[in-house]
Amino acid sequence: MHIIRQKIILLLTALIVVAGCNQVGTSNNNIRASQTTNEIAAANLDLGIEYMKQGAYENALKNLEKAKQADPAYAPTYNVLGLLYQRLGDTKKAEDNFKRALGLNSSDSSTLNNYGSFLCQQDRLEEAEKTFLKAADNPLYEYPEIAITNAGLCLYNNQREKEAENYFRQALKLNPSMPQALIKMCEISFNTPNYLSARAYLQRYQQVARHTARSLWLGIQIEQELGDKDAVSSYILLLKNTYPDSKEAALLQQSRIR
């Protein structure tokens, strides 16, 4: 299931609280110690993320554990640990870490998005939907359209197309260039069928995103229905040249479209 995951923003500045004048003599040392601890946690978290990107999960886990040891109250560490354990198939540890992250920062939209994705993969659709919407409702969240699109994708992939469509439309009101919402509205319009609307959504999609095998196959089918042979040929050429081994290229080969 392809659920969008928001880029994790690492907060590298320590939050320092000076308790009172009687601590003035030691406050500078305390501040430096706190900053150092937080920087160590952030640095190890960065390394853990890089190892995850490379698929080196054992090294990722080692660095994330170091980050946790350096600062047990650093919420982003638990968010990424949740993602790592999710990839490793350990659903209990994944959920425990997402909940720990939210226990430290209940309104963090990055964690809410990731936890929503986890819940959706576990077929806990109502919980997932509520979690995505909570992420979107955060007034400090710059990109609520991401969480709203995620809610739509979760429902769409579980045959709740009408509800999903409502979320995709909401996301596009916030950001008319949201590629995942555009391509899903293209699919929905094609299936309705409303081929002119499907064409319009696909044209908007290709202005903001690179074609995939799926989008090219949609283009072929849409233009076939609308009778534009030149457009069909153009999409076919792109599909064959760009994604020759894709399942969509195989579907084209099996079809009567030429």
N, C-alpha and C positions, 0 to 999 in steps of 0.2 A: 504494500500500500504506500503510495507516494504522497506523503503529507509534508507540506512545507515546514522546514525547520528554520526559525529565526536565528541569525548569527548571534552567538553568545558574546555579549559585551562585558568585558572584564573591567571591574572597578578597581583601579590600581592605587587609589588614594585611600589611606587608612583613615578611619573615623576616630578621632582622638577626643577624649573627654578628660578635662583637667578638673579634679574633684574639689580643690580648694586651695586657699593661700598657704595653708600649712604644708603643702606638698611642693611649693615652688622650688625648693632645693633639689628635688629629684625628678621634677616633671620633664625636663629636657631628656634625661636618660630614659624615662618611661616612654616618651614620644618616639625617640629613636628606636627603642626596642620594639614598639608596636608597629612602626613603619617597616622595620626590617622583617618582622614576622609576616606582615601582610604581603610584602614584596616577594618573600620566599614562596608563599602560598600561590601568588599570582604567577610567578615564574614557572613553578612546577605545573600549575594548571595549563599554562600555555604549551608546555612540553607535552603534557598528556593529550591535549587536543591535536597537536601535530602528529603524535604517534597514532592516534585514532584515525586520522586522515590517511595514514599510510597502511592501516590495517595491522599495525604492530600492537596488539591489544595488551600483551603482557607488559611491555614497556610503558604503555599508557597507564595501566593500573598502578604500576610502581610509582609513577610520578604523581598520579592523583592521590595516592595514599600519603605521599610526602607533603602534598599541598594540604591535606586534611590534618596531618600532624602539626604542620606549621601554624595553622589557624583553623581550629575545629568549628569556628562560627562563620566561616567564609562560604556563604550560600552557593555561589557559582560552582564550587567544587562538587557539591552533591548533585547539582543539575547535570553536570557532565558525567559523573559516576552513574547516574540513572541511565543516561544514553548508552554508556559503555556496557553496563549489565544487560540492557535491552538488546544490544547487538550480540551479546554472548548468550542470550536465551535464558538468563536467570531473571525471571519476571519478579520474584519476590524481592531480590536485592535492588532491582531497578525501581520498583515502586517505593521501597523503603527510602531510597536516596532521593527520589523526586519529592516525597512527603517531607523528608528532612530539609530539603532546600526551601520548600514552601513554608515550613515551620519557622525558618529563619527570615524569610521574606515572602509573605503570602500573596503579594500583588505583582511579583516579578513575571512579566509577560513571556520572557524567554522560557522560564521553567514551566509556566502554564501551557505554553504551546507544546513543549516536549512531552509533558505529562498527558496532555490531551491526545497526542499522537499515540502514546503508549496505551491509553485507555481504549482508543479506537481499535488498535490491533488486538486488544483483548475482547473485542465485541461488547464493550461496556459503553454503548453508544450515547445513552442519555448523560452519563457522567462526562464523557468526552465532549459532547456538545456544550454542556454547562462550563466546562473548564476552558474551552476555546473562547466562549463569550465573555468569561471573566477576564481573560487576557485582553480581549478587545476593549473592554470597559475601563481599563486602566487609563486615567486621563493623562498619565505621563508617557504612555506608549505611543511612539511616533508612527507605527505602521499597523493600525488596527485591522486594515484590510487583509493582512496576512493571516491573522487568527480567524477572521470571518471566512476567508477562503478555505482555511483548514477545516472549519466546521462543515462547510459545503462539501469538500472532498470526502470527508469521513462518511457523511450521509449518502452521497452519490455512489460511493463504492459499496454501499450496503443497501442498494435498491430503494433508496428514499429520495427519488429524483426531484419531486416537486419541492420538498423542503430544501434540498440542496440548491435548486435554482434560485430560491429566495435569497439564500446567502451569497450566491455568486453575484446577483444583481446588487445587493447591498455593498459588496466589496468593490464592484465597478463604479458605484456612485462615489465611493471614497477615493478610488484610484482607477480611472478609466483604462489604464495601461497594465493592469494586473494580468500577466500572461496566463496563469493557471485558471483564473476565472474566465478569461476570454475563450480558451480552448474548450473548456467544459460547456460554456454556453453555445459554442459552435456545435458540439456533439448533441446537446439537447435540442437545438434548433433543427439539426439534420434528422434526428429521430422523430420529431413532432408529426409530420415533416414540414419544415419551413426553410426551403433551400436558399432563398434570397437572404434571409436572416443569417443562416449558417455561413454563407459566403461573406457577409459583412463582418461577422465575428472573426472569421479566419483571416480576412484582410487586415483587421486591426491587430490580430495576434502576430502576424508576420512582420508588422512594423516595429514590434517591441521584443521579439524573441526569435531565436533560430529555429528553423523547421526541424521537427522530429519525423521519424518514420510514420508515426500516428497522424500528425498534422498533414503530411503529404498525402497519405491514404484518404484522409477526410476530404482534402482538396480534390483528389481524383473523383471520388464518389459524388461530391457536390456538383462539380462541373459536368460530370456525366449526366446527372439529372437535369441540369439547366441547359444542356445541349451545346456547351462551348468546347468544341473539339480542340482548339488551339490551347486552351487552358489545361485540358485533360492531358494533352501531349507534353506540355511543359512540366506538369506535376509528375507525370510518369518518368520523364527523363531525370528529374531531380531525385526521385525515389530510387531508381535503378543505379544512379551514379553515387549517391550519398549513402544509401543503406541497402546495398545489394543482398545482404544476408539476413535482413530483418524478416519477421513474420508477415509484415505488411507487403514486402516484396513478393513473398510466397503467395499471399492472398491475391495479389495482382496477377501473378502467373496463372493461378487457378481460375481467375475470372475471365469474362469475355470482353473486358475493357481493353482496348488497344489504341 
